Amino acid sequence: MNAYAVMKRLCRITDDAYEEALKNFPRFTTEMDVARFINRYFRKHGVKPAFRTIVANNAAEIHHWASKCKLRRGFVIIDIGARDKGLSSDMSRTFFIGQPTPKEKRLYELVRNCQTKCCEIVKVNSNGGTLDKHARKLLGKYAKYFLHSLGHGLGKKIHQGPRISSNNPGIVRKGDFITIEPGIYITGRPSIGIRIEDTLYVSKDVEILTRSPKHLITV
């Protein structure tokens, strides 16, 4: 099985794990409950978690480790990936517990629009710095809350070249697997964390391999 076929399978399993987590969400009490469910799903389907599963409810941290705190109203980021045969997928989705306010909906749509438009302009020989700067322009006054780079390469390591970043950027080559993952993180009561991330395969036509819905889902 070639790398493309392996990655496509890993992304399908990642999508399925996320879908099953949403279906079973009423059963969960804490972030840790969600993370354990996803990790069990991966193992059941013959793969390993690509990294420590992130479940972040009302968290303004980039890498928020799942805790035993009770789930409550607000945004939830799930950042997951599956690993097998030396490759890893990577996907983030954000949904909402309860009913979001108009402002919360606008913030979500801002990130979703940014992610969609950045995916659309990726092509062979794209400059990672140019892509990252475009994302920040799309986020406008909220760019100051975008605390990490737009993406990274995927392969033997979960983070490798090319860097989709304004700092020491890389060049996207044909055959690369990369992520596109804008996000905003605003501290407050409650804090807000929103990130949307896909795994992309770069060829003559760029293919988004993670296919989970990106409209705002409420639970």
C-alpha angles and dihedrals in degrees: 000000000000125000094261092053092047093049093046090053092048091051091050091052089047091052091048092049091053092047091051091048090055092047091052097039096113087064094060126091102174141026088252091059090058094046093050092049092053093046091051090049091054093049091047089057096049101258137100129234106267090219139347105310112247121215111170121181113187091342126146093195125109094220107027112174115222111262138192092249114124117261113250142172114309145059121330122199117201113191113182143154140180125225131204138140092013097304134100136202122213129199138160128193130175126208134169134245108216125352119326122222121241089260092051090050091050092051091051093049090049091059094041092051090048093050093047094049093046091052089051095058098047112113141149110300094017112157112237092216093054091051092049093049090049090055092052091049090053091051091055114181089004093061089096087067092055097098104178140039123285095251151314143225122274127213134100086352126046089229116036140124142343096061112212091204143112088233114073093341125202133216118248110234133197109274095027123136111214140166129232110200121158116177144167127218119192122179117220144097096324104013118222126225121174124170132160118189136175136183110235131195112213116215135123084304115032112231125203103218099187108072107179114136117271101196114107108276119198125203 
